[in-house]
Amino acid sequence: MIEAMFQYEFLRNAFFAGVLIGLVAPLLGVFIVVRRLSLIADALSHVTLAGIAASLLMEKKIGLLSWNPLYMGMGFSVAGSLLIEKLRSVYKHYQELAIPIILSGGIGLSVIFISLANGFNTDLFSYLFGSVSAVSRQDVWVIVSIAIVVVATIWFLYKELFLLSFDEEYALASGIRARAIHFVFIVLVALVIAASMRIVGILLVSSLMTLPVAASIRVAKGFKQAIAYSVFFGELSVIAGLFLSYELDLAPGGTIVMLSVCILLITIWWKKWKRG
């Protein structure tokens, strides 16, 4: 694949995009898991699918839209994230209800838009399961921009996010602007999920946010170490997955996810072996 990367631009685009997604998805995933919001990635991925399907439907029926469906997917994802935060404030004692509500709505809209478009097409299939050849240079620049914003936000708001994740009451008592930080965080999660679908696909993107984190928790001895291990496992699964999918002619999204599962199983075995 290394030789082919120098010949084909789409392989370079996929590799650079994969490296960036392997960084930012587990980076945000650590805070998501700690806040017990692991299923939020599934909910927002289905809302993103609704946005993609809506964009493709409008292009097919009206023929006036020529922009990248990724943008409408991001718009839907951000709107879904804001609705989740709103519903979490409505159901204060049952905040977890917000996630299945939005997930159900996303699936419902997706089915309606897909049926109106008379079923799947190759474009939508690549969004569902990921496609190396579908990653354009424009997609790479979008992912680069999102990655810069995510890393900068984690860097400058690390203390606030840490406190809100582990002890929200203490964070509020300390004068932290929890509502604004929650807003920024949830929007970043929505953008990363929408950007990740080109590599791993909408239906598998939540795996890249949770599986590396689940593996890191088994071996890390502190929160910062968990972040480092999560990023390492994420990058390992993405890079190795892209190489294996190219060499063996496999779907990149499924290959990346299965490598993440293997890494998780190895860390579980390693932890048990050390204890034994």
BAFI-3210 file (N, C-alpha, C; in Angstrom, 3 decimals, decimal comma, padded with zeros to 6 digits):
// residues 276
n [1|2|3|4|5|6|7|8|9|10|11|12|13|14|15|16|17|18|19|20|21|22|23|24|25|26|27|28|29|30|31|32|33|34|35|36|37|38|39|40|41|42|43|44|45|46|47|48|49|50|51|52|53|54|55|56|57|58|59|60|61|62|63|64|65|66|67|68|69|70|71|72|73|74|75|76|77|78|79|80|81|82|83|84|85|86|87|88|89|90|91|92|93|94|95|96|97|98|99|100|101|102|103|104|105|106|107|108|109|110|111|112|113|114|115|116|117|118|119|120|121|122|123|124|125|126|127|128|129|130|131|132|133|134|135|136|137|138|139|140|141|142|143|144|145|146|147|148|149|150|151|152|153|154|155|156|157|158|159|160|161|162|163|164|165|166|167|168|169|170|171|172|173|174|175|176|177|178|179|180|181|182|183|184|185|186|187|188|189|190|191|192|193|194|195|196|197|198|199|200|201|202|203|204|205|206|207|208|209|210|211|212|213|214|215|216|217|218|219|220|221|222|223|224|225|226|227|228|229|230|231|232|233|234|235|236|237|238|239|240|241|242|243|244|245|246|247|248|249|250|251|252|253|254|255|256|257|258|259|260|261|262|263|264|265|266|267|268|269|270|271|272|273|274|275|276]
n.u [000,830|002,056|003,643|001,595|000,306|001,861|001,218|-001,564|-003,948|-006,294|-005,763|-003,824|-005,342|-007,222|-005,537|-004,410|-006,763|-007,700|-005,697|-006,076|-008,726|-008,371|-007,066|-008,741|-011,275|-011,040|-009,999|-012,061|-013,780|-012,961|-013,865|-016,574|-017,182|-016,534|-018,450|-020,608|-022,017|-021,936|-023,577|-024,266|-022,871|-023,872|-026,508|-026,150|-024,839|-026,847|-028,564|-026,899|-026,851|-029,473|-029,252|-027,401|-028,866|-031,007|-029,708|-028,768|-031,229|-032,443|-030,689|-031,138|-033,898|-034,453|-032,189|-030,675|-028,796|-025,381|-023,455|-021,187|-022,504|-021,659|-021,713|-024,441|-024,967|-023,360|-024,675|-027,179|-026,252|-025,122|-027,453|-028,912|-027,288|-027,607|-030,315|-030,277|-028,934|-030,841|-033,046|-031,951|-031,953|-034,649|-035,603|-034,581|-034,193|-034,090|-032,043|-030,775|-032,713|-032,784|-030,993|-031,900|-034,297|-033,509|-031,993|-033,977|-035,533|-033,659|-033,254|-035,867|-036,238|-034,187|-035,057|-037,403|-036,399|-034,730|-036,560|-038,103|-036,255|-036,270|-034,825|-031,471|-028,327|-025,089|-023,614|-024,783|-024,356|-021,583|-021,334|-022,581|-020,982|-018,378|-015,675|-012,667|-012,003|-013,802|-012,987|-012,233|-010,022|-011,124|-012,675|-010,610|-009,473|-011,618|-011,734|-009,213|-009,524|-011,535|-010,164|-008,103|-009,577|-010,759|-008,523|-007,366|-009,455|-009,665|-007,163|-007,179|-009,446|-009,204|-009,099|-011,645|-013,359|-012,568|-013,354|-016,143|-016,775|-016,236|-017,178|-019,748|-021,265|-019,383|-017,885|-019,721|-020,022|-017,544|-017,615|-017,492|-018,460|-020,688|-022,799|-022,094|-019,704|-020,564|-022,124|-020,186|-018,640|-020,462|-021,141|-018,671|-018,367|-020,449|-019,535|-017,155|-018,145|-019,664|-017,589|-016,074|-017,382|-016,672|-014,463|-014,877|-017,583|-021,071|-022,584|-020,698|-019,174|-019,396|-018,030|-015,334|-015,084|-015,522|-014,448|-011,488|-011,227|-012,409|-010,522|-008,252|-008,931|-008,607|-005,875|-004,716|-003,457|-004,304|-006,179|-005,070|-003,272|-005,062|-006,185|-003,939|-003,420|-005,839|-005,792|-003,517|-004,327|-006,491|-005,235|-003,598|-005,460|-006,787|-004,739|-003,510|-005,818|-006,522|-004,328|-004,553|-007,119|-006,702|-004,718|-005,969|-008,336|-010,718|-013,565|-012,920|-014,003|-015,189|-012,902|-011,254|-012,824|-012,970|-010,295|-010,045|-011,701|-010,198|-007,913|-009,081|-009,864|-007,349|-006,254|-007,985|-007,396|-004,690|-004,831|-006,115|-004,188|-002,033|-003,096|-003,441]
n.v [-001,213|001,190|001,918|002,258|004,454|006,627|006,783|007,018|009,432|009,205|007,226|008,417|010,493|009,006|007,810|010,021|011,187|009,054|008,831|011,244|010,956|008,727|009,933|012,054|010,890|008,784|010,525|012,315|010,316|009,262|011,121|010,925|008,273|008,316|010,090|008,506|008,364|006,711|005,735|007,920|008,406|006,517|007,458|010,040|009,311|008,078|010,214|011,763|010,139|010,552|013,210|012,929|011,247|012,966|015,027|013,653|012,874|015,346|016,212|014,293|014,472|017,205|018,256|020,518|020,835|020,637|020,417|018,938|016,085|015,661|018,067|018,675|016,442|016,978|019,248|018,189|016,448|018,165|019,577|017,444|016,853|019,144|018,945|016,676|017,633|019,503|017,858|016,396|018,270|018,593|016,068|015,671|013,769|011,470|011,419|009,790|009,072|010,868|010,118|007,602|008,689|010,630|008,945|007,203|009,045|009,827|007,420|007,033|009,306|008,774|006,384|007,305|009,263|007,649|005,854|007,615|008,226|005,979|003,740|002,396|003,688|003,639|005,733|006,296|003,837|003,805|005,748|004,498|002,267|003,034|004,019|003,828|004,936|007,001|009,206|012,478|015,228|017,555|016,550|015,764|018,238|019,308|017,505|017,963|020,602|020,217|018,493|020,138|022,035|020,373|019,283|021,672|022,610|020,561|020,879|023,505|023,473|021,363|020,952|021,868|020,140|017,732|017,988|018,325|015,867|014,007|015,041|016,822|018,484|019,593|020,958|022,893|024,288|025,393|027,436|027,017|027,412|025,490|024,924|026,207|024,886|022,238|022,573|023,264|020,924|018,861|019,647|019,381|016,606|015,825|016,842|015,384|012,780|012,981|013,559|011,248|009,268|008,815|007,158|004,920|004,545|005,294|003,495|002,263|004,080|004,751|002,749|003,364|005,380|004,267|001,602|001,742|003,241|001,572|-000,479|000,889|001,550|-000,820|-001,118|001,295|003,505|005,887|008,922|010,600|008,813|006,972|008,456|008,700|005,976|005,374|006,967|005,864|003,146|003,666|004,871|002,757|000,746|002,028|002,679|000,139|-001,191|000,112|-000,580|-003,413|-003,736|-002,770|-004,512|-007,012|-006,639|-005,773|-004,389|-001,183|000,016|-002,109|-003,691|-002,029|-001,785|-004,481|-004,941|-003,192|-004,510|-006,837|-005,748|-004,870|-007,351|-008,476|-006,736|-007,237|-009,940|-009,626|-008,152|-009,978|-011,986|-010,742|-010,373|-013,001]
n.w [000,000|000,598|-001,614|-003,459|-002,385|-003,145|-005,748|-006,055|-005,363|-003,842|-001,976|-000,397|000,630|002,126|004,014|005,450|006,422|007,967|009,954|011,333|012,224|013,821|015,878|016,985|017,474|019,554|021,460|022,170|022,843|025,304|027,234|026,703|027,435|030,168|031,072|030,827|028,393|026,208|024,165|022,718|020,406|018,625|018,373|017,214|014,888|013,422|013,064|011,493|009,236|008,382|007,529|005,413|003,700|003,175|001,786|-000,508|-001,534|-002,157|-004,107|-006,042|-006,646|-007,028|-008,233|-007,997|-006,067|-005,418|-003,536|-001,124|000,449|003,009|004,413|004,943|006,456|008,675|009,612|010,395|012,361|014,286|014,980|016,070|018,287|019,844|020,399|022,001|024,274|025,068|025,653|027,717|029,716|030,022|030,847|033,645|035,677|034,246|032,276|030,411|028,623|026,551|024,555|023,235|022,229|020,304|018,685|017,699|016,273|014,327|012,914|011,933|010,233|008,397|007,158|005,929|004,093|002,519|001,420|-000,097|-001,996|-003,463|-002,509|-001,771|-002,986|-004,626|-003,540|-001,015|000,188|000,524|002,469|004,581|005,293|004,980|002,826|001,152|-001,317|-001,508|-000,115|-000,457|-001,377|-000,409|001,695|003,383|004,136|005,534|007,692|008,796|009,713|011,659|013,392|014,350|015,796|017,729|019,155|020,100|021,724|023,691|024,813|025,932|027,524|029,232|032,071|032,886|031,443|032,539|035,252|034,931|033,870|035,895|038,339|038,384|040,050|041,824|039,941|039,081|041,463|041,596|039,866|037,149|033,779|032,999|031,186|028,765|028,173|027,955|025,672|023,692|023,741|022,977|020,416|019,139|019,310|017,617|015,138|014,764|014,572|012,212|010,426|010,569|009,198|006,557|006,598|008,418|008,249|008,777|010,333|011,875|013,209|015,918|017,175|016,922|018,707|021,160|021,538|021,507|023,843|025,755|025,730|026,638|029,255|030,582|030,914|031,655|034,230|035,122|034,357|032,319|031,244|030,265|028,197|026,508|025,864|024,608|022,282|021,103|020,672|018,995|016,739|015,987|015,258|013,134|011,210|010,770|009,980|007,582|005,959|005,937|004,835|002,277|001,249|001,478|000,220|001,603|003,364|004,614|006,960|008,467|008,854|010,424|012,727|013,614|014,211|016,336|018,145|018,515|019,749|022,121|023,259|023,641|025,568|027,695|028,193|028,851|031,216|032,919|032,888|034,146|036,699|037,410]
ca.u [000,000|002,914|003,969|000,376|-000,035|002,570|000,642|-002,992|-004,273|-007,375|-005,169|-003,202|-006,438|-007,783|-004,558|-004,345|-008,046|-007,748|-004,804|-006,711|-009,896|-007,843|-006,658|-009,786|-012,414|-010,795|-009,743|-013,373|-014,425|-012,627|-014,785|-017,918|-017,323|-016,519|-019,743|-021,633|-022,803|-021,346|-024,528|-024,549|-022,280|-024,844|-027,644|-025,760|-024,503|-028,100|-029,032|-026,040|-027,359|-030,658|-028,782|-026,810|-029,968|-031,763|-028,917|-028,793|-032,600|-032,662|-029,902|-031,752|-035,234|-034,460|-031,070|-030,083|-027,745|-024,150|-022,458|-020,846|-023,506|-021,049|-022,089|-025,786|-024,836|-022,836|-025,735|-028,136|-025,591|-025,044|-028,823|-029,244|-026,545|-028,236|-031,583|-029,954|-028,667|-032,112|-033,857|-031,321|-032,397|-036,082|-035,708|-033,444|-033,996|-033,984|-031,309|-030,392|-033,803|-032,554|-030,242|-032,774|-035,287|-032,868|-031,620|-035,194|-035,878|-032,699|-033,571|-037,125|-035,997|-033,356|-035,897|-038,316|-035,649|-034,250|-037,716|-038,471|-035,253|-036,413|-033,829|-030,060|-027,469|-023,696|-023,143|-025,261|-023,713|-020,231|-021,471|-023,010|-019,946|-017,050|-015,060|-011,384|-012,007|-014,744|-012,387|-011,674|-009,131|-012,013|-012,989|-009,412|-009,343|-012,675|-011,318|-008,079|-010,074|-012,211|-009,148|-007,418|-010,503|-010,925|-007,286|-007,229|-010,483|-009,256|-005,964|-007,490|-010,558|-009,010|-009,472|-013,094|-013,975|-012,254|-014,221|-017,534|-016,935|-016,153|-017,955|-020,385|-021,696|-018,205|-017,523|-020,647|-019,692|-016,270|-017,866|-017,282|-019,633|-020,961|-023,694|-021,338|-018,720|-021,352|-022,515|-019,005|-018,238|-021,416|-021,018|-017,446|-018,673|-021,282|-018,700|-016,228|-018,934|-019,975|-016,356|-015,515|-018,162|-016,018|-013,492|-015,442|-019,003|-021,997|-023,053|-019,591|-018,365|-019,404|-017,031|-014,029|-015,097|-015,694|-013,608|-010,150|-011,350|-012,646|-009,240|-007,317|-009,348|-008,103|-004,421|-004,265|-003,418|-004,787|-007,009|-004,227|-002,744|-006,172|-006,279|-002,804|-003,646|-006,984|-005,316|-002,605|-005,116|-007,271|-004,357|-003,150|-006,542|-007,088|-003,646|-003,421|-007,038|-006,445|-003,361|-005,105|-008,262|-006,171|-004,004|-006,875|-009,552|-011,812|-014,171|-012,055|-014,692|-015,289|-011,557|-010,813|-013,605|-012,569|-008,981|-010,310|-012,223|-009,059|-007,098|-009,822|-009,765|-005,962|-006,064|-008,727|-006,591|-003,463|-005,162|-006,369|-002,919|-001,239|-003,680|-003,245]
ca.v [000,000|002,380|002,303|002,728|005,785|007,640|006,816|007,349|010,483|008,815|006,458|009,397|011,166|008,079|007,603|011,234|011,309|008,003|009,191|012,319|010,390|007,873|010,799|012,844|010,078|008,282|011,646|012,697|009,127|009,097|011,945|010,389|007,060|008,704|010,733|007,483|008,751|005,926|005,521|009,163|008,301|005,793|008,342|011,094|008,716|007,855|011,537|012,120|009,376|011,259|014,373|012,452|010,778|014,141|015,726|012,859|012,924|016,649|016,270|013,389|014,917|018,600|018,416|021,848|020,822|019,961|020,449|017,673|015,657|015,713|019,308|018,527|015,456|017,694|020,110|017,333|015,903|019,247|019,808|016,327|016,985|020,208|018,401|015,771|018,460|020,090|016,801|016,031|019,253|018,372|014,857|015,804|012,542|010,362|012,055|008,822|008,954|011,774|009,445|006,767|009,519|011,183|007,816|006,766|010,063|009,748|006,235|007,284|010,229|008,095|005,443|008,082|009,866|006,578|005,340|008,622|008,170|004,654|002,769|002,741|003,772|003,403|006,839|006,092|002,629|004,164|006,477|003,562|001,326|003,582|003,712|004,512|005,701|008,114|010,318|013,477|016,201|018,457|015,869|015,799|019,575|019,440|016,723|018,683|021,741|019,704|017,943|021,263|022,606|019,413|019,239|022,955|022,677|019,667|021,459|024,694|023,224|020,034|020,963|022,007|018,908|016,690|018,168|018,075|014,444|013,204|015,607|018,009|019,372|020,349|021,873|024,027|025,066|026,074|028,567|026,655|027,638|024,122|024,878|026,586|023,841|021,112|022,932|023,133|019,518|018,041|020,038|018,748|015,187|015,712|017,090|014,261|011,637|013,212|013,483|009,891|008,296|008,515|006,087|003,716|004,425|005,808|002,437|001,736|005,170|004,746|001,779|004,020|006,272|003,536|000,420|002,076|003,701|000,378|-001,180|001,686|001,487|-002,064|-001,089|002,607|003,705|007,235|009,464|011,036|007,608|006,404|009,234|008,326|004,624|005,411|007,502|004,865|002,025|004,160|005,022|001,421|000,055|002,713|002,520|-001,281|-001,546|000,610|-001,399|-004,756|-003,670|-002,592|-005,717|-008,167|-006,209|-005,831|-003,094|-000,540|000,245|-003,362|-004,127|-001,176|-002,137|-005,797|-004,789|-002,583|-005,584|-007,702|-005,030|-004,918|-008,703|-008,665|-006,004|-007,972|-011,123|-009,162|-007,763|-011,209|-012,701|-010,055|-010,663|-014,410]
ca.w [000,000|000,668|-002,990|-004,112|-001,855|-003,927|-007,094|-006,061|-004,396|-002,934|-000,882|000,509|001,331|003,111|005,093|006,277|007,124|008,974|011,061|012,102|012,907|014,874|016,988|017,642|017,919|020,913|022,367|022,690|023,373|026,730|028,021|026,498|028,247|031,583|031,358|030,604|027,221|025,125|023,069|022,004|019,077|017,790|018,095|016,282|013,589|012,689|012,656|010,362|008,087|007,894|006,785|004,156|002,845|002,745|000,775|-001,732|-002,048|-002,778|-005,344|-007,013|-007,030|-007,481|-009,150|-007,866|-005,053|-005,842|-002,471|-000,495|001,428|004,336|005,093|005,494|007,525|009,845|010,115|011,110|013,541|015,282|015,459|016,949|019,544|020,626|020,890|023,104|025,454|025,484|026,270|028,988|030,705|030,227|031,671|034,559|036,443|033,297|031,183|029,385|027,648|025,427|023,495|022,377|021,533|019,108|017,839|017,018|015,285|013,223|012,102|011,244|009,116|007,399|006,413|005,082|002,985|001,646|000,676|-001,097|-003,067|-004,085|-002,060|-001,647|-004,161|-004,257|-002,706|000,341|000,694|000,977|003,729|005,623|005,709|004,751|001,539|000,990|-002,566|-001,428|000,624|-001,368|-000,745|000,323|002,948|004,230|004,722|006,549|008,855|009,396|010,458|012,854|014,294|014,999|016,779|018,827|019,958|020,795|022,773|024,777|025,433|026,723|028,454|029,819|033,491|032,994|030,961|033,523|036,413|034,543|033,598|037,107|039,450|037,818|041,130|042,268|038,856|039,134|042,655|041,342|038,972|035,745|032,929|032,555|030,030|027,566|027,890|027,445|024,304|022,831|023,689|022,237|019,007|018,635|019,133|016,415|013,965|014,598|014,095|010,804|009,638|010,624|008,431|005,290|006,797|009,044|007,938|009,787|011,214|012,668|013,739|017,384|017,629|016,990|019,861|022,416|021,683|022,008|025,238|026,572|025,849|027,448|030,658|031,157|031,153|032,134|035,673|035,399|033,285|031,209|030,616|029,505|026,956|025,652|025,352|023,698|021,004|020,529|020,161|017,870|015,584|015,583|014,565|011,871|010,245|010,412|009,272|006,209|005,232|005,737|003,920|000,921|000,827|001,428|-000,485|002,566|003,696|005,615|008,225|009,200|009,237|011,536|013,916|014,093|014,842|017,645|018,995|018,852|020,732|023,378|023,804|024,096|026,830|028,732|028,506|029,501|032,588|033,667|033,021|035,170|038,007|037,717]
c.u [000,858|003,274|002,752|-000,023|000,649|001,981|-000,783|-003,323|-005,327|-006,847|-004,477|-004,265|-007,005|-006,835|-004,509|-005,638|-008,147|-006,889|-005,444|-007,926|-009,452|-007,346|-007,845|-010,951|-012,168|-010,556|-011,033|-014,072|-014,148|-013,605|-016,222|-018,161|-017,391|-017,852|-020,920|-022,603|-022,343|-022,273|-024,826|-023,981|-023,216|-026,010|-027,285|-025,363|-025,762|-028,738|-028,215|-026,483|-028,600|-030,263|-028,186|-027,907|-030,793|-031,035|-028,941|-030,185|-032,862|-031,891|-030,550|-033,079|-035,239|-033,354|-030,375|-028,904|-026,529|-023,085|-022,242|-021,918|-022,983|-021,511|-023,488|-025,789|-024,322|-023,902|-026,765|-027,525|-025,500|-026,428|-029,258|-028,541|-027,169|-029,585|-031,361|-029,708|-029,957|-032,973|-033,258|-031,716|-033,889|-036,302|-034,532|-033,151|-033,875|-033,224|-030,930|-031,472|-033,555|-031,889|-031,130|-033,851|-034,711|-032,460|-032,828|-035,611|-034,956|-032,967|-034,846|-036,955|-035,192|-034,190|-036,826|-037,578|-035,172|-035,398|-038,167|-037,509|-035,273|-035,240|-032,416|-029,438|-026,019|-023,148|-023,528|-024,607|-022,314|-020,268|-021,824|-021,845|-018,526|-016,482|-013,785|-011,410|-012,905|-014,149|-011,714|-010,734|-009,934|-012,392|-011,810|-009,262|-010,414|-012,269|-010,138|-008,577|-010,743|-011,199|-008,416|-008,291|-010,646|-009,703|-007,109|-008,228|-010,110|-008,063|-006,327|-008,589|-010,423|-009,486|-010,990|-013,810|-013,746|-013,188|-015,677|-017,792|-017,016|-017,027|-018,576|-020,823|-020,543|-017,777|-018,421|-020,353|-018,399|-016,424|-017,628|-018,573|-019,995|-021,785|-022,950|-020,349|-019,417|-021,728|-021,347|-018,625|-019,164|-021,389|-019,773|-017,661|-019,473|-020,441|-017,745|-016,952|-019,250|-018,732|-015,820|-016,203|-017,516|-015,075|-014,157|-016,930|-019,876|-022,368|-021,956|-018,812|-018,323|-018,362|-015,668|-013,942|-015,105|-014,726|-012,174|-010,166|-011,557|-011,359|-008,276|-007,653|-008,787|-006,633|-003,923|-004,341|-003,871|-005,531|-006,168|-003,619|-003,823|-006,349|-005,175|-003,002|-004,796|-006,564|-004,401|-003,368|-005,961|-006,434|-003,895|-004,226|-006,846|-006,000|-003,514|-004,647|-007,030|-005,486|-003,940|-006,265|-007,807|-005,536|-004,944|-008,194|-010,786|-012,394|-013,352|-012,724|-014,766|-013,940|-011,043|-011,523|-013,179|-011,178|-009,125|-010,838|-011,092|-008,158|-007,766|-009,700|-008,360|-005,724|-006,802|-007,937|-005,329|-003,722|-005,397|-005,072|-002,043|-001,758|-003,423|-001,802]
c.v [001,253|002,858|002,878|004,122|006,889|007,787|007,347|008,338|010,024|007,974|007,384|010,127|010,284|007,889|008,815|011,418|010,275|008,308|010,258|011,807|009,477|008,649|011,394|012,003|009,472|009,400|012,150|011,515|008,887|009,873|011,440|009,177|007,403|009,335|009,778|007,874|007,961|005,789|006,789|009,122|007,561|006,697|009,387|010,532|008,466|009,183|012,034|011,405|010,034|012,477|014,001|012,028|011,955|014,892|014,978|012,870|014,242|016,770|015,427|013,915|016,312|018,853|019,750|021,875|020,047|019,957|019,050|017,294|015,671|016,945|019,218|017,483|016,083|018,584|019,336|016,821|016,944|019,536|018,694|016,414|018,047|019,749|017,434|016,549|019,087|019,059|016,348|017,008|019,105|017,169|014,814|014,522|011,305|010,853|011,091|008,630|009,803|011,053|008,531|007,561|010,059|010,079|007,331|007,756|010,028|008,575|006,463|008,197|009,564|007,170|006,188|008,644|008,799|006,014|006,323|008,630|006,827|003,735|003,311|002,984|003,643|004,503|006,621|004,866|002,951|004,956|005,535|002,748|001,821|003,154|004,529|005,422|006,925|009,337|011,267|014,416|017,211|017,854|015,935|017,163|019,840|018,726|017,387|019,847|021,290|019,189|019,054|021,862|021,677|019,398|020,531|023,070|021,795|020,254|022,604|024,450|021,878|019,982|021,012|020,730|017,758|016,781|017,864|016,588|013,621|013,726|016,921|018,985|020,210|021,361|023,104|024,916|025,856|027,243|028,277|026,846|026,316|024,089|025,197|025,496|022,588|021,353|022,734|021,669|018,695|018,384|019,402|017,256|014,972|015,883|015,930|013,028|011,793|013,075|012,059|008,925|007,950|007,316|004,817|003,529|004,843|004,725|001,895|002,819|005,178|003,789|002,427|004,982|005,520|002,364|000,741|002,541|002,515|-000,413|-000,421|001,627|000,239|-001,984|000,225|002,698|005,111|007,765|009,900|009,842|006,924|007,141|008,817|006,947|004,599|005,893|006,493|003,694|002,441|004,284|003,660|000,696|000,696|002,458|001,068|-001,719|-001,088|-000,224|-002,793|-004,746|-003,497|-003,881|-006,902|-007,861|-006,379|-004,436|-002,430|-000,363|-001,007|-003,856|-003,335|-001,563|-003,490|-005,775|-004,147|-003,614|-006,510|-007,048|-005,055|-006,295|-008,986|-007,964|-006,688|-009,205|-010,735|-008,806|-008,993|-011,982|-012,066|-010,339|-012,111|-014,748]
c.w [000,000|-000,727|-003,697|-003,640|-002,634|-005,325|-007,108|-004,951|-003,399|-001,764|000,113|001,307|002,436|004,290|006,018|007,077|008,239|010,186|011,944|012,868|014,049|016,070|017,716|018,150|019,306|021,926|022,983|023,349|024,841|027,595|027,879|027,392|029,730|031,984|031,147|029,482|025,992|023,924|022,271|020,589|018,132|017,401|017,042|014,919|012,762|012,258|011,465|009,100|007,502|007,070|005,435|003,183|002,324|001,640|-000,562|-002,372|-002,773|-004,088|-006,442|-007,540|-007,637|-008,499|-009,060|-006,895|-005,548|-004,743|-001,909|000,535|002,865|005,110|005,704|006,615|008,802|010,461|010,921|012,405|014,653|015,859|016,410|018,291|020,440|021,185|022,055|024,383|025,986|026,204|027,604|030,094|030,999|031,144|032,646|035,337|035,551|032,054|030,069|028,329|026,400|024,258|022,649|021,648|020,227|018,147|017,033|015,940|014,081|012,311|011,298|010,046|008,008|006,528|005,455|003,864|002,000|000,807|-000,399|-002,273|-003,785|-003,773|-002,029|-003,013|-003,692|-003,352|-001,253|000,976|001,226|002,273|004,883|006,180|005,476|003,410|001,386|-000,233|-002,507|-000,735|-000,361|-000,616|000,059|001,672|003,914|004,903|005,772|007,831|009,554|010,247|011,751|013,865|015,047|016,090|017,985|019,733|020,742|021,943|023,963|025,532|026,379|027,765|029,161|031,272|033,660|032,554|031,940|034,723|036,082|034,305|034,878|038,246|039,000|038,906|041,649|041,211|038,855|040,324|042,477|040,380|037,506|034,960|032,241|031,272|028,731|027,174|027,369|025,982|023,342|022,648|022,808|020,748|018,386|018,398|017,851|015,144|013,700|014,074|012,610|009,927|009,554|009,666|007,099|005,414|007,318|008,752|009,106|010,803|012,129|013,410|015,269|017,946|017,800|018,169|021,183|022,597|022,120|023,468|026,169|026,766|026,758|028,930|031,340|031,549|031,748|033,654|036,072|034,192|032,083|030,483|029,787|028,172|025,989|025,043|024,355|022,322|020,315|019,921|018,961|016,610|015,057|014,778|013,212|010,831|009,796|009,622|007,829|005,373|004,929|004,742|002,480|000,406|000,633|000,722|000,410|002,766|004,801|006,965|009,078|009,677|010,433|012,821|014,476|014,713|016,221|018,632|019,434|019,898|022,101|024,037|024,336|025,426|027,982|029,171|029,276|030,962|033,454|033,902|034,100|036,556|038,414|038,016]
res [m|i|e|a|m|f|q|y|e|f|l|r|n|a|f|f|a|g|v|l|i|g|l|v|a|p|l|l|g|v|f|i|v|v|r|r|l|s|l|i|a|d|a|l|s|h|v|t|l|a|g|i|a|a|s|l|l|m|e|k|k|i|g|l|l|s|w|n|p|l|y|m|g|m|g|f|s|v|a|g|s|l|l|i|e|k|l|r|s|v|y|k|h|y|q|e|l|a|i|p|i|i|l|s|g|g|i|g|l|s|v|i|f|i|s|l|a|n|g|f|n|t|d|l|f|s|y|l|f|g|s|v|s|a|v|s|r|q|d|v|w|v|i|v|s|i|a|i|v|v|v|a|t|i|w|f|l|y|k|e|l|f|l|l|s|f|d|e|e|y|a|l|a|s|g|i|r|a|r|a|i|h|f|v|f|i|v|l|v|a|l|v|i|a|a|s|m|r|i|v|g|i|l|l|v|s|s|l|m|t|l|p|v|a|a|s|i|r|v|a|k|g|f|k|q|a|i|a|y|s|v|f|f|g|e|l|s|v|i|a|g|l|f|l|s|y|e|l|d|l|a|p|g|g|t|i|v|m|l|s|v|c|i|l|l|i|t|i|w|w|k|k|w|k|r|g]
***
